[in-house]
Amino acid sequence: MTEDFTTKVIGAVKFSIFSPEIIRKVSAAKRITVPDTYDEDSYPIDGGLVDQRLGVIDPGLKCKTCGGGVGTCPGHFGHIELVRPVIHPEFAKYLLYIMKATCRSCKLLLLDADEKNDLIKLIEEEGETVLKPQIKRKNCPHCGEAIPELTLMRPTTFFKDKSVMLPTEIRNWLEGISNDDLRLLGFDPLYARPEWMVLTVLLVPPVNVRPSITLETGERSEDDLTHKLVDVIRTNQRLDANINAGAPQLIIEDLWELLQYHITTYFNNEMSNIPPARHRSGRALKTLSQRLKGKEGRFRYNLSGKRVNFSARTVISPDPNISLDEVGVPMAIAKELTVPMRITQWNLERCRQFILNLTYPHADYIVRPDGKRVRVNETNRVEVSSQLAPGWIIDRQLIDGDLVLFNRQPSLHRISIMCHEVRVMPGKTLRLNPLDCPPYNADFDGDEMNLHAIQTEEAQVEADVLMKVHRQILSPRHGKAIIKPQEDHVTGAFYMTNDDCEFTKSEASDLLAIAGITKLPKPDRSDKYSGRLLFSLLLPAELSLKMRTKLGEELVIENGLLIKGSIESKAFENQILERIVEQVGYERAKWFLDSATRITLEVLTRHGLSVSLRNYSVEGEAHTHLNSLLDKTNREIDAYILQFKNKTLQKNPGLTPRETLEEKIMEITSKARDASGALVEKSFGKVNTAILMAKIGARGSLLNAVQMSAMLGQQAVRGKRLKRGYRKRLLPHFKRGVIGGMERGFITGSFKTGLKPYEYFQHSMGGRESLVNTAIRTARSGYMQRRLVNAFQDVVVRKDGTVRDARDIIVQFKYGGGGLDFYSNPAELLEKKIAVEDEG
Amino acid sequence: MKKNIDYGEAVGVVAAQSIGEPGTQMTMRTFHYAGVAEHVPLGLPRLIELVDAKRVPKKVFMDVLVSKALAKDYEAVKTVAKNIECIKLYDIAKIQESFENKCINLVLDKDELEFIGVSGQDVKKVVEELGQKLEYDGRKGVITVYNKEETKGRVFRDLRKLTNRLKALKIKGISGLSKAVVVKDGNDYFVRVSGINLPEVLKLENIDLTKVYTNSVIDIEKILGIEAARNALIREIKQVLDLQGLTVDIRHIIVIADAVSSDGVIKSVGRHGLSGEKASILARAAFEVTVKHLIDASVAAKSDHLQGVAENIIVGQPIPLGTGMVKLRMKWFEVPEEKATEGEPSLFTKKRTLRKRKSISEDH
């Protein structure tokens, strides 16, 4: 059994530079010399860049170093011997720094004894080199040699007193510097000698790192790195040939420089001052540096985020009939995903059945205690099932009640991923209780979500205790309910708890059965049941409250009995739901939400609620009022414009007359819209379903109704009346120089009456701004959040109750000042904790 | 009802998410404070500015509250405003360069002078401090300034230099503060002024030192210290969120403010601040500027000791957070035969270990 557990832990990762000796030592393919990959028979060339000692990527071949095939051979390094040293471009600035700090003749640090002692003392105090020694003398304090002026022309060309330095000269200089001096400069000479930064040997990565792909035509396409290495070898060979043939120095230096270019771009193809190496097609090559960097680089794409198995993704759709902590999983997914199940003496029979099953809930694999994995098929299933014993593990398909993690991107907060219980269903979408939409920020217009089957018992327990949906009813952001009754639930509950809502015995039994309540109480209105009584059955007996609702009524609940008032959104979520969570616990709150959902939706379905066009027409007296309101508004605007033109307008403090005018008009128009809102509300009254829904907080707002029935109101760009457009006018519909309400985006039409052409254009101007803003905002806030999370990810409450970061520096002595947990786990977890202790 | 927070709770991440998540719901509007500062960023831009610990915030302004006795007296407050506002020579005089006469004529605007309550003589005194030769014609209200030393061939250049110096010459008020406006708040008046000069304002008489306000966290840090800056940061972030109607628990904001100021200076959250100064090489490389961090680490042969979250994810180990923080290993024990009755098995009879169990997937 012990093989199942890894006992070793990575304690630290050390970074260093390979010396030429180490490169030669780790190299499995000594000296790669052929600038080519495969021969005509598409067989790897010995000494080429896909030499079989570097590992294999073609199925069927064996690695000549380790004997492994594809999948087992991890790949091995090779190396190229460079005929002339070449500077590693990423280290160039360090070379400059070292050479500036040392003498070219005696290779000693350009500090006299005192300065050196000061530096040593400083390093002792600080623990590491914090200051780069600044040298401002003209001669070496040790041998008197003049100090040359050194410059670096990026990326790799060094100048000494304005003449070019060859890499050989640089390497000689660096080799002479003592280890002690290097330590003072902040180097660790055991792991990073500066001369190693001038390459004499180039490490060739294994083929696994740069696999070639075969196109449909049968043609091979090599990786960018292989292309670059071919260039390096080819140039290296030409350089070698020319040196041996005694070619003139000029030609040799040209080739040397070319080799330097190839190696520079091999490491980083985005260096400034040199053109990037390109593929035949003109695309810039993706070389080592580019592989690591950025969002699609190795770090962020493969290391900070990893691909996983045992996951599924598809479109989501709503199902209010499943519990809020369930997820409906299509059969096709349930068949594909598996969960390991450890056999014990208690579940042995059940497991045996999974093995014997030929169809859906069956097990594909068993894992024996010795770690051997056996595939179960029709022929061996009976035999395997008879061998089963505690300690074995079977991989069985997903069944009802399994715990899975459910996630929707963007994962902006921790409740973007929660633990659900599986409920296998027909259909091809993942089903989700609409109550769970707010934490995921999901809707059903084509959203997709991801599902992960949890693979170990430890993780399942953790997910169950910490991540289960009903434990996230309270948002960690503000400690208030985020999973809460919405829309139709509120409307249904409001209708149900109205004074005149009654149900017959048969209706009441139906409703209660749907909510899962099997005991029918005594009727409270002769032989009929009031809606309030039925709703009260959902409430815990502990609940008592008194509040004023959004409609201004009084709502009274006494010992779990709704006595007076109608439920609206505020009462439903803030008062009832949050109180249940706090006073009774999450489980009860979950039951309340589930049953309330079913009962209210059923009530609403039976009663019916419709919204029609007539809901939005303002007629009769209200219409005249509206018209006179518009007239009044326009008159007021004109009056101010007249004042402005006569220069009699009273300036607002600190504003120009023009700004004052704009501000006044904005004020008037927004007042006009508010006034029309009041008008609409008054004329539609309590019978209008649209207004009613807005008032009880179920859906929509008064503003929606106003815009549909009365007027759109003032359109604005950048918080000001519309301005830009044609010369001295917004649109060609207007006269030049007129700055009245209509001409600057005060829209008096409504969606119901329809917009005039110019109103339509004005409305689209405002609409465009908000679209652009949304696009910009998502990008900006995404980056801000990435930075925030990155900066604070190590800030954790420690065992001593302090809040500290990764450096162990105290951020807070007690979390939030009082050390209290405001966002999770009230009463119920404490109970659970006690239960756990009993078991242990 | 509330309980103590569990150890291992990732309060930093939760705080960061709680502040960041509503970012998508925020507006990008700017606001103007009656004539003092226009386009004061609000919503998301302001929030970004705050967590970035920008050295120079976009628009800074101060509210100077006068002492209680004077707060209801409009005229008194107006006087304070007048005295605060920085008036430069440029604001009260036309500056005319005369290249023939190699001098500069300052034609004083009498109305403006009267408005701010300064006489021509006063202006002359200020200009004299530059040490240049000058003449003052009190009747015409013209000051003629000559360049003191005549450098050959550079006359025009020197003259223009002098002009620029004259333009920026402070006649009155507190430097750095422009546009002072009296604002009414309930029955009280106070002065709102654009720009910032905290030390000078605090020296003023007749003001309520405890109520001077500015939106510049950096200036508060410089003058009043890190604790004041932390409080200011909390207040400013809260204000941004409240204005958008977003509810975020104050404790999240406090964690952010405390973490940002825990080193005694306000650090920004980006690669130039907290994220760039992390001990872990891998965490820094995974954030931004990957290659530079790797190269720097290799030169000094640094080690990453995997203390944080990001680096443990990278090497594939449990993270030091929550349940991953518990260094506990339990012994496997068989359940005695007779105890095994019916019912579901207890979760705690199975071998459990902190470190990662080889996942089943790897065996495929």
Interface residues (C-beta under 8 A of the other chain):
Chain A: M1 E3 D4 F5 T6 T7 V9 I10 G11 A12 V13 K14 F15 S16 I17 E90 F91 Y94 E128 T129 G186 F187 D188 L190 Y191 A192 N268 S289 L292 K293 G294 G297 F299 R300 L303 S304 K306 N309 F310 P340 R342 T344 Q345 W346 N347 V367 G371 R373 I393 D395 L412 H413 R414 Q455 T456 E457 E458 V461 E462 L466 P476 R477 H478 G479 K480 E582 Q583 N652 P653 G654 L655 R718 G719 N773 I776 R777 T778 R780 S781 G782 M784 Q785 R787 L788 V789 N790 A791 F792 Q793 D794 V795 V796 V797 R798 K799 D800 G801 V803 D805 A806 R807 I809 I810 V811 Q812 Y815 G816 G817 G819 L820 D821 F822 Y823 N825 P826 A827 L829 L830 E839 G840
Chain B: M1 K2 K3 N4 I5 D6 Y7 G8 E9 A10 V11 G12 V13 V14 A15 A16 Q17 S18 I19 G20 E21 P22 G23 T24 M26 T27 M28 R29 T30 A34 G35 V36 L44 P45 L47 I48 V51 K179 V181 V182 V183 T247 V248 D249 I250 R251 H252 I254 V255 I256 D258 A259 S262 D263 V269 G270 G273 L274 S275 K278 A279 S280 I281 L282 A283 A285 A286 F287 T290 V291 L294 I295 A297 S298 V299 A300 A301 K302 S303 D304 H305 L306 Q307 G308 V309 A310 E311 I313 I314 V315 G316 Q317 P320 L321 G322 T323 M325 W332 A340 E342 G343 E344 P345 S346 L347 F348 K350 K351 R352 T353 R355 K356 R357 K358 S359 I360 S361 D363 H364
